Amino acid sequence: MHLLQIDWDPIKSLDLGFFELHFYSVMWIIAFVLGLYVTKRIWKNENLTSDSLDSLFIYSVLGIMIGARLGHVIFYQSELFKDDFFSIFLPFSFKDGIRFTGFAGLASHGAAIGMIIAMYLYNKRVLKKSLLWILDRVVMATALGAIFVRIGNFINSEIVGTKTDSALGVIFRQNGESFARHPAQLYEAFCYIFVFLILMYFYWKTNKSKQEGFLFGLFLVFLWTIRFFIEFIKEAQVEGRDDYVWFMNTGQVLSVPFILIGLYFMFLYRPKKIVE
């Protein structure tokens, strides 16, 4: 065992007596609050109203959470539709009695799709600009939020990496293990810091925000390329899906379309008119 390897066995929540506060939920709250702060600066720069920002926050929260939950169930746990349908939408398991579980399964691919749908509805009903104009500006908050979601996964000892003898290995004691694994969640979170900083640079320091679709495409390419490669050192989330298509697992297969769409918006897409 390497001296630098970490024994990871933290508490996952605080019992407040009347309520159990899960640190994973706290990470989601931090993600949304910081995302709101970043978006508020952008909205101010674009001379948009605070009322439209309030609506954006509501649409974002609902779109991301519903999309993330449905994405997990559809891509990784489809048996819930038959075995425990109401647990898909409620933080309880109704199989073999009622048991509080929280929303344990959330998928980033579903969150991305849910966010796009939510922004389409938000634009149609509230902002009335263009879908890509909005997506170019919310991806910064999304990238920032993804950092804290992955930290939450690390706290929960979930979405773990493969076995390793590296000094960076972590022993996830909560999973009943005595060997080290790659802390894939932290690798991913660390990489997302750079995605966030690069997006902020292009928005604030260049004219790329005027090229409709570019920042959205840049976000898709960077974030899902990172996800694609980190999947090589992740344990498959569903048994038997490690070689789902060729050498790719489910997460990698789902990442490829996002990368291709991102490249299209960065280099091929031409809007009908320049966004002023």
ZAKE-272086 format. One record per residue (C-alpha): residue number from 1; x, y, z. Coordinates in Angstrom, 1 decimal. Example, Ala and Ser with C-alpha at 12.3 -4.5 7.8 and 13.67 -1.06 7.14 Angstrom:
# ZAKE-272086
  pos      px      py      pz
    1    12.3    -4.5     7.8
    2    13.7    -1.1     7.1
//
This chain:
# ZAKE-272086
  pos      px      py      pz
    1     0.0     0.0     0.0
    2     1.3     3.5    -0.9
    3     1.6     6.0     1.9
    4    -0.3     8.6    -0.1
    5    -3.4     6.4    -0.6
    6    -6.4     7.6     1.2
    7    -8.8     5.6     3.4
    8   -12.1     7.2     2.6
    9   -14.8     6.5     5.1
   10   -16.7     9.8     5.9
   11   -20.2    10.3     7.2
   12   -22.6    11.0     4.3
   13   -25.1    13.1     6.3
   14   -25.9    15.0     9.4
   15   -28.9    13.9    11.5
   16   -30.6    17.2    12.6
   17   -33.2    15.3    14.5
   18   -36.2    16.4    12.4
   19   -34.3    16.0     9.1
   20   -31.2    14.2     7.8
   21   -29.0    16.5     5.7
   22   -27.2    14.6     3.0
   23   -23.9    16.1     1.9
   24   -24.7    15.0    -1.7
   25   -27.8    17.1    -1.6
   26   -25.7    20.0    -0.2
   27   -23.4    19.7    -3.2
   28   -26.4    20.1    -5.6
   29   -27.6    23.1    -3.6
   30   -24.1    24.7    -3.9
   31   -24.0    23.9    -7.6
   32   -27.3    25.7    -8.2
   33   -26.5    28.7    -6.0
   34   -23.1    29.3    -7.6
   35   -24.6    28.7   -11.0
   36   -27.2    31.3   -10.2
   37   -24.5    33.8    -9.2
   38   -22.5    33.2   -12.5
   39   -25.6    33.5   -14.6
   40   -26.7    36.7   -12.7
   41   -23.4    38.4   -13.8
   42   -24.0    37.3   -17.4
   43   -27.6    38.5   -17.3
   44   -26.5    41.8   -16.0
   45   -23.9    42.0   -18.8
   46   -26.6    41.3   -21.4
   47   -29.0    43.9   -19.8
   48   -31.7    41.3   -19.0
   49   -34.2    41.6   -16.2
   50   -34.0    39.9   -12.8
   51   -37.5    38.5   -13.4
   52   -36.3    36.5   -16.4
   53   -33.4    35.3   -14.3
   54   -35.7    34.0   -11.6
   55   -37.7    32.1   -14.3
   56   -34.5    30.7   -15.7
   57   -33.5    29.3   -12.3
   58   -36.8    27.5   -11.9
   59   -36.7    26.0   -15.4
   60   -33.1    25.0   -14.9
   61   -33.6    23.2   -11.6
   62   -36.7    21.3   -12.9
   63   -35.1    20.4   -16.2
   64   -31.8    19.2   -14.8
   65   -33.3    17.2   -11.9
   66   -36.1    15.6   -13.9
   67   -33.8    14.9   -16.8
   68   -31.1    13.5   -14.6
   69   -33.5    11.2   -12.8
   70   -35.2     9.9   -16.0
   71   -31.9     9.6   -17.7
   72   -30.6     7.3   -15.0
   73   -33.7     5.1   -15.0
   74   -33.9     4.9   -18.9
   75   -30.2     4.3   -19.5
   76   -29.1     2.4   -16.3
   77   -32.1     1.1   -14.3
   78   -35.1     0.6   -16.6
   79   -36.4    -2.2   -14.5
   80   -37.8     0.5   -12.2
   81   -40.6     1.2   -14.7
   82   -41.9    -2.3   -13.9
   83   -40.7    -3.1   -10.4
   84   -41.0     0.2    -8.5
   85   -42.5     2.9   -10.8
   86   -43.2     5.6    -8.2
   87   -39.6     5.5    -6.9
   88   -38.7     7.1   -10.2
   89   -40.3    10.4    -9.2
   90   -40.3    10.2    -5.4
   91   -37.4     9.8    -3.0
   92   -38.8     6.5    -1.7
   93   -38.7     2.9    -2.5
   94   -42.1     1.2    -2.5
   95   -40.8    -2.3    -3.1
   96   -41.1    -4.5     0.0
   97   -42.5    -1.6     2.1
   98   -41.9     2.1     2.0
   99   -38.3     3.2     2.6
  100   -36.7     6.6     2.2
  101   -33.9     6.4    -0.3
  102   -33.4    10.0    -1.7
  103   -32.8    10.3    -5.4
  104   -29.9     8.0    -5.5
  105   -29.7     7.6    -9.3
  106   -29.0    10.7   -11.4
  107   -27.4    10.6   -14.9
  108   -25.5    13.5   -16.4
  109   -26.6    12.6   -19.9
  110   -30.2    12.9   -18.9
  111   -29.5    16.1   -17.1
  112   -28.0    17.6   -20.3
  113   -31.1    16.6   -22.3
  114   -33.4    17.8   -19.6
  115   -31.5    21.2   -19.5
  116   -31.8    21.6   -23.3
  117   -35.6    20.9   -23.2
  118   -36.0    23.2   -20.3
  119   -34.2    26.0   -22.1
  120   -36.4    25.5   -25.1
  121   -39.5    26.0   -23.0
  122   -38.0    28.9   -21.1
  123   -37.1    30.7   -24.3
  124   -40.5    30.0   -25.9
  125   -42.4    31.3   -22.9
  126   -40.1    33.9   -21.3
  127   -37.1    35.2   -23.0
  128   -38.0    34.8   -26.7
  129   -34.5    35.1   -28.1
  130   -33.1    31.8   -29.5
  131   -32.4    28.5   -27.9
  132   -28.7    28.6   -28.8
  133   -28.3    32.2   -27.4
  134   -29.5    30.9   -24.1
  135   -27.5    27.7   -24.2
  136   -24.3    29.6   -25.0
  137   -24.8    31.5   -21.7
  138   -26.0    28.8   -19.3
  139   -23.2    26.3   -20.1
  140   -20.8    28.2   -17.8
  141   -23.1    27.7   -14.8
  142   -23.6    24.1   -15.9
  143   -19.9    23.3   -16.0
  144   -19.4    24.9   -12.6
  145   -22.2    22.9   -11.1
  146   -20.8    19.7   -12.5
  147   -17.7    20.1   -10.4
  148   -19.7    20.0    -7.1
  149   -22.0    17.1    -8.3
  150   -18.9    15.0    -8.8
  151   -17.6    16.0    -5.4
  152   -20.9    14.8    -4.1
  153   -20.4    11.5    -5.8
  154   -17.0    11.2    -4.1
  155   -18.6    11.8    -0.7
  156   -21.1     9.1    -1.4
  157   -18.4     6.7    -2.6
  158   -20.3     6.2    -5.8
  159   -19.3     6.2    -9.5
  160   -15.9     4.8    -8.4
  161   -12.9     4.1   -10.5
  162   -11.2     0.8   -11.3
  163    -8.5    -0.8    -9.1
  164    -5.1     0.9    -8.9
  165    -1.8     0.7    -7.2
  166    -1.2     4.4    -7.9
  167    -0.4     6.7    -5.0
  168    -3.5     8.6    -5.9
  169    -5.7     5.6    -5.1
  170    -8.5     5.8    -2.6
  171    -9.9     3.0    -0.5
  172   -13.7     3.3    -0.4
  173   -14.3     1.8     3.0
  174   -18.0     2.5     2.8
  175   -18.2     0.0     0.0
  176   -16.7    -2.7     2.1
  177   -13.4    -2.6     0.2
  178    -9.8    -2.9     1.4
  179    -8.1    -2.1    -1.9
  180    -7.5     1.2    -3.7
  181    -9.4     2.6    -6.7
  182    -9.0     5.6    -8.9
  183   -11.0     8.5    -7.5
  184   -12.6     9.0   -10.9
  185   -15.1    11.4    -9.5
  186   -12.3    13.8    -8.4
  187   -10.4    13.4   -11.7
  188   -13.6    14.5   -13.4
  189   -14.3    17.4   -11.1
  190   -10.8    18.6   -11.5
  191   -11.1    18.6   -15.3
  192   -14.4    20.4   -15.2
  193   -12.7    23.3   -13.4
  194   -10.8    24.0   -16.6
  195   -14.0    23.6   -18.7
  196   -15.6    26.3   -16.6
  197   -12.6    28.6   -16.8
  198   -12.2    28.2   -20.6
  199   -15.9    29.0   -21.2
  200   -15.6    32.0   -18.9
  201   -12.6    33.2   -20.8
  202   -14.2    32.9   -24.2
  203   -17.4    34.6   -23.0
  204   -15.7    37.6   -21.2
  205   -12.5    38.0   -23.2
  206   -13.4    37.2   -26.8
  207   -16.2    37.8   -29.3
  208   -17.1    34.2   -29.5
  209   -20.4    34.8   -27.6
  210   -21.6    36.5   -30.8
  211   -21.0    33.4   -32.8
  212   -24.3    31.6   -32.0
  213   -23.8    28.1   -30.8
  214   -20.0    28.2   -30.4
  215   -19.9    28.3   -26.6
  216   -22.5    25.6   -26.4
  217   -20.5    23.4   -28.8
  218   -17.3    24.1   -26.9
  219   -19.0    23.0   -23.7
  220   -20.3    19.8   -25.3
  221   -16.9    18.8   -26.8
  222   -14.9    19.5   -23.7
  223   -17.2    18.1   -21.1
  224   -18.1    14.9   -22.9
  225   -14.6    14.2   -24.2
  226   -13.5    14.3   -20.6
  227   -16.3    12.0   -19.6
  228   -15.5     9.7   -22.5
  229   -11.8     9.2   -21.4
  230   -12.5     9.0   -17.7
  231   -14.9     6.2   -18.4
  232   -11.8     4.0   -19.1
  233   -10.9     4.1   -15.5
  234   -14.5     3.9   -14.1
  235   -16.3     0.8   -13.0
  236   -19.3     0.1   -15.2
  237   -22.4     1.5   -13.5
  238   -24.4    -1.4   -14.8
  239   -23.0    -4.9   -14.7
  240   -22.3    -6.2   -18.2
  241   -22.2    -2.8   -19.8
  242   -18.4    -2.4   -19.7
  243   -18.2    -3.4   -23.4
  244   -21.7    -2.2   -24.5
  245   -20.7    -1.3   -28.1
  246   -17.2    -2.4   -29.3
  247   -14.8    -1.2   -26.6
  248   -17.2     1.5   -25.2
  249   -19.4     1.3   -22.2
  250   -22.8     2.9   -21.9
  251   -21.4     6.2   -20.7
  252   -19.0     6.4   -23.6
  253   -21.6     5.5   -26.2
  254   -23.9     8.2   -24.9
  255   -21.1    10.8   -24.9
  256   -20.2    10.4   -28.6
  257   -23.4    12.1   -29.9
  258   -22.9    15.1   -27.6
  259   -19.3    15.5   -28.9
  260   -20.3    15.3   -32.5
  261   -23.1    17.8   -31.9
  262   -20.6    20.1   -30.2
  263   -18.2    19.9   -33.1
  264   -21.0    20.8   -35.5
  265   -22.0    23.9   -33.6
  266   -18.4    25.0   -33.2
  267   -17.3    24.6   -36.8
  268   -20.2    23.9   -39.2
  269   -23.3    25.7   -37.9
  270   -24.1    29.0   -39.5
  271   -27.0    31.0   -37.9
  272   -29.4    32.8   -40.1
  273   -28.3    36.1   -38.6
  274   -25.5    37.3   -36.4
  275   -26.5    37.7   -32.7
  276   -26.0    41.3   -31.6
//
